[in-house]
Amino acid sequence: MSAINATELLRQFKYNGVTLDCPGLEFSPAEVKDIYTNAYPELTNAVIEGPVQTGDKLVYEFRRAVGTKG
């Protein structure tokens, strides 16, 4: 028999080509978005995509909501 190893995946957030650190696992992705809204005001209306597993990371991406003005 072989042992099963459980590995905790790290979370990573991306926005507009910038990798943003995870402020803590106690925060939901929506709360992380709210935290980063102070530095990136355009995140206010962004959508959260993911997570996508990349190696040992779960990557979430914040994307600006596409819409029409007027």
C-alpha positions, -999 to +999 in steps of 0.1 A: +000+000+000+011+035-007+004+065+016-017+093+004-002+127+010-025+157+014-010+190+003-026+223+011-029+245-020-018+281-018-042+308-031-030+334-056-050+363-070-043+381-103-055+413-117-045+430-149-013+410-151-004+417-115+000+389-090-016+398-056-007+381-024-034+363-005-041+382+027-052+351+046-072+319+042-098+333+065-109+357+037-132+346+009-123+355-026-149+383-025-134+396+007-099+396-009-113+416-038-128+441-014-094+444+004-076+452-029-103+477-040-085+504-020-054+500-043-074+491-074-107+510-074-118+494-107-121+461-088-154+474-074-173+460-104-148+432-112-159+395-115-140+367-099-130+338-121-115+305-109-100+290-091-077+272-116-052+249-102-016+256-113+009+234-096+005+239-059-016+270-063-053+278-067-053+309-090-082+333-089-084+361-114-102+394-110-116+407-144-132+440-151-168+435-158-176+442-195-206+464-202-218+493-220-219+529-208-250+550-209 
